[in-house]
Amino acid sequence: MTSEQTKRFKYWQMRTIIATMVGYALFYFVRKNFSLAMPGLEADLGISKTSLGIFLTLNGLIYGFSRFANGILADRMNARWYMAVGLALCALANFAFGFGEDVSYWITGEHSGDQFGNTMILFMGVMWVVNGLLQGTGFPPCARLLTHWIPPTELATKMSVPGRRSLALDLMEELRAVYADRFVLSCINQKLLTAKHFQKQENGAVLLTDDGRRAFLKAWQTKKQEQITHPFLKEKLPWGLVPYVQALLLARTLRGDLELYPPFFWK
């Protein structure tokens, strides 16, 4: 390339990196806000912790599937438009979520009662699941754009500097249901954690006691030693190495050693 072409390439390369970084950060803004809203949803609208837990679990499961499906679609479409439209639809789903009460009143004609509450919970749940489905439109076009604009010898460096934390969180998303949610529920169901292990604060927050943290960490260390057979590698490894192995598989996919990233599917 001539010096002028190199200059223009560097200009558009930097714009692409910044745009993908900002755009992907906005995906987190419309995904991680639910945890902040949960206390208000429970206190003001009377939505139970069970319903809120179902919202989160379904959102995580759908998001994991969506990442896989959108990875295939993003390879066949305009990546810039794909990401922008997906982000706009995520924002729209968040906006619609806030109108749960109004939609429930419009459907039922009531301002209270079981029918009103159930309709509101159903609508909000559907909107949050839709949000999880649309969240999968974020990473695939980002990865595609960056691999087009960044040479293979610089790809790992430029992708890891602005987005290392985001990438780590994304890798955890597909494992959240089987790796985190299932473990926490097992601790409750097996009575490893009981009411005595929690304490309620004046502001309504609930925290683990020191004994609760010790019990949780002990159970977690035991869980990490359990041996499983990796669904893609067909090799035995401890649960604790699963995130590391998935990170290695993602790195191999970005380098071109694997055609498609193999997500972790676990029954």
C-alpha positions in Angstrom: 0.0 0.0 0.0 1.1 3.6 -0.6 1.6 5.9 2.4 -1.8 7.6 1.7 -3.6 4.2 1.6 -1.8 3.1 4.8 -2.9 6.3 6.5 -6.5 5.9 5.4 -6.4 2.2 6.5 -5.2 3.1 10.0 -7.9 5.8 10.2 -10.7 3.4 9.4 -9.1 0.6 11.4 -9.1 2.8 14.6 -12.7 3.9 13.9 -13.8 0.3 13.5 -12.1 -0.7 16.8 -13.7 2.2 18.7 -17.1 1.7 17.2 -17.2 -2.0 18.0 -15.9 -1.4 21.6 -18.6 1.3 22.2 -21.3 -0.7 20.5 -20.5 -3.8 22.5 -20.4 -1.8 25.8 -23.9 -0.6 25.0 -25.1 -4.2 24.7 -24.0 -4.7 28.3 -25.9 -1.6 29.3 -29.1 -3.1 28.0 -28.4 -6.6 29.4 -26.9 -6.0 32.9 -29.5 -3.5 34.0 -32.0 -6.2 35.1 -30.2 -7.0 38.4 -30.5 -3.3 39.4 -34.2 -3.4 38.7 -35.0 -6.6 40.5 -35.5 -5.1 44.1 -37.9 -2.6 42.6 -39.8 -5.2 40.6 -40.2 -7.3 43.7 -41.1 -4.4 46.1 -43.3 -2.3 43.8 -44.9 -4.8 41.5 -44.9 -7.8 43.7 -43.1 -10.1 41.3 -41.7 -13.1 43.3 -38.1 -14.1 43.4 -39.0 -17.3 41.7 -40.4 -15.4 38.7 -37.3 -13.1 38.6 -35.1 -16.2 38.7 -36.9 -17.7 35.8 -36.5 -14.5 33.8 -32.7 -14.6 34.4 -32.4 -18.3 33.7 -34.3 -18.2 30.4 -32.5 -15.1 29.3 -29.2 -16.8 29.8 -30.2 -20.0 28.0 -31.7 -18.1 25.1 -28.6 -15.8 24.9 -26.3 -18.8 24.7 -28.3 -20.3 21.8 -28.6 -16.9 20.2 -24.8 -16.4 20.2 -24.4 -19.6 18.2 -27.3 -18.9 15.8 -26.3 -15.3 15.2 -22.7 -16.3 14.5 -23.9 -18.2 11.5 -26.2 -15.4 10.3 -23.6 -12.6 10.9 -21.2 -14.4 8.5 -23.7 -14.0 5.7 -24.9 -10.4 6.3 -23.6 -6.9 6.6 -21.8 -6.9 10.0 -22.2 -3.2 10.7 -25.9 -3.1 10.0 -26.4 -6.4 11.8 -24.9 -5.1 15.0 -26.6 -1.7 14.8 -30.0 -3.2 14.2 -29.6 -5.8 16.9 -28.6 -3.1 19.4 -31.6 -0.9 18.5 -34.0 -3.9 18.9 -32.4 -4.7 22.3 -33.1 -1.1 23.4 -36.6 -1.4 22.1 -37.2 -4.6 24.1 -35.9 -2.9 27.2 -38.2 0.0 26.6 -41.2 -2.3 26.1 -40.3 -4.1 29.3 -41.0 -1.0 31.3 -44.6 -0.9 30.0 -45.5 -4.2 31.6 -48.2 -2.6 33.8 -49.8 -0.7 31.0 -49.9 -3.6 28.6 -51.4 -5.8 31.3 -54.1 -3.2 32.0 -54.8 -2.9 28.2 -55.2 -6.7 27.9 -57.1 -7.4 31.1 -58.9 -4.1 31.8 -57.8 -4.4 35.4 -55.3 -2.6 37.6 -54.9 -5.4 40.1 -55.7 -9.0 40.8 -54.3 -12.4 39.8 -55.1 -12.0 36.1 -53.5 -8.6 35.9 -50.4 -9.8 37.8 -50.0 -13.0 35.7 -50.4 -11.1 32.4 -47.8 -8.5 33.5 -45.3 -11.1 34.6 -45.8 -13.0 31.3 -45.3 -9.9 29.2 -42.2 -8.8 31.1 -40.8 -12.4 30.9 -41.3 -12.6 27.1 -39.7 -9.2 26.6 -36.7 -10.2 28.7 -36.3 -13.5 26.8 -36.6 -11.5 23.5 -33.8 -9.3 24.8 -31.7 -12.3 25.5 -32.3 -13.5 21.9 -31.3 -10.1 20.5 -28.2 -9.9 22.7 -26.6 -12.6 20.6 -26.4 -10.1 17.7 -23.5 -8.3 19.5 -20.4 -10.4 19.6 -20.5 -12.2 16.2 -20.4 -9.1 14.0 -17.8 -7.6 16.3 -15.5 -10.6 15.8 -16.1 -10.5 12.1 -15.4 -6.8 11.7 -12.2 -7.0 13.8 -10.8 -10.0 11.9 -11.4 -8.1 8.6 -9.6 -4.9 9.8 -6.8 -6.3 12.0 -4.0 -8.5 10.6 -3.7 -11.9 12.2 -0.3 -10.9 13.8 -2.0 -8.1 15.7 -5.5 -9.6 16.3 -5.0 -11.0 19.8 -3.4 -7.8 21.1 -5.9 -5.3 19.7 -8.9 -7.5 20.7 -7.6 -8.1 24.3 -6.7 -4.6 25.3 -10.1 -2.9 25.0 -12.3 -5.9 25.5 -10.6 -8.4 27.8 -13.1 -8.1 30.6 -16.1 -8.1 28.1 -14.7 -11.2 26.4 -14.3 -13.0 29.7 -17.9 -12.1 30.6 -19.1 -13.3 27.2 -17.3 -16.6 27.6 -19.0 -17.0 31.0 -22.5 -16.4 29.6 -22.7 -19.7 27.8 -21.6 -21.5 31.1 -23.8 -19.5 33.4 -26.8 -21.8 33.5 -24.9 -25.1 33.8 -21.8 -23.7 35.7 -23.2 -21.1 38.1 -27.0 -21.3 38.3 -27.1 -25.1 38.7 -24.3 -25.0 41.3 -26.1 -22.3 43.4 -29.4 -24.2 43.2 -27.7 -27.4 44.2 -26.3 -25.7 47.3 -29.8 -24.6 48.3 -31.5 -27.9 47.5 -28.8 -30.0 49.3 -29.0 -27.7 52.3 -25.4 -26.8 52.0 -26.6 -23.2 52.4 -29.6 -22.5 54.7 -31.3 -19.4 56.2 -28.7 -19.3 58.9 -26.0 -18.6 56.3 -27.6 -15.3 55.2 -28.1 -11.9 56.9 -30.4 -9.1 55.8 -29.1 -5.6 55.8 -31.1 -2.4 56.7 -31.3 -1.4 53.1 -32.9 -4.8 52.2 -29.8 -6.4 50.8 -29.1 -10.0 51.7 -25.5 -11.1 52.2 -23.7 -14.3 53.1 -22.4 -14.6 56.6 -18.7 -15.6 57.1 -19.9 -19.2 57.8 -22.0 -19.0 54.6 -19.0 -17.9 52.5 -16.9 -20.7 53.9 -19.5 -23.3 53.2 -20.1 -21.9 49.7 -16.4 -21.8 48.8 -15.8 -25.3 50.2 -18.6 -26.6 48.1 -17.3 -24.8 45.1 -13.8 -26.2 45.5 -15.3 -29.7 45.6 -17.4 -29.0 42.6 -14.4 -27.9 40.5 -12.7 -31.3 41.1 -15.6 -33.3 39.6 -14.6 -35.0 36.4 -16.7 -34.7 33.2 -16.3 -35.6 29.6 -16.1 -32.5 27.4 -18.9 -32.7 24.8 -16.6 -31.5 22.0 -13.1 -32.8 22.9 -14.5 -36.1 24.2 -11.8 -36.0 26.9 -12.2 -36.2 30.7 -11.3 -33.0 32.6 -12.4 -31.3 35.9 -15.3 -28.8 35.9 -12.8 -26.2 37.1 -11.0 -26.3 33.7 -14.1 -25.9 31.5 -13.8 -22.0 31.2 -10.1 -22.3 30.4 -10.8 -25.0 27.7 -13.6 -22.9 26.1 -11.2 -19.9 26.0 -8.6 -22.0 24.2 -11.2 -23.2 21.7 -12.3 -19.6 21.1 -8.7 -18.6 20.5 -8.3 -21.5 18.0 -11.4 -20.3 16.2 -10.1 -16.8 15.9 -6.8 -18.0 14.6 -8.6 -20.0 11.9 -7.7 -23.5 13.3 -11.4 -24.3 13.8 -14.1 -23.4 11.3 -16.7 -22.7 14.0 -16.5 -22.1 17.7 -17.9 -25.2 19.6 -20.2 -23.9 22.3 -20.4 -25.9 25.6 -23.6 -27.9 25.5 -24.3 -29.8 28.7 -27.4 -31.7 29.8 
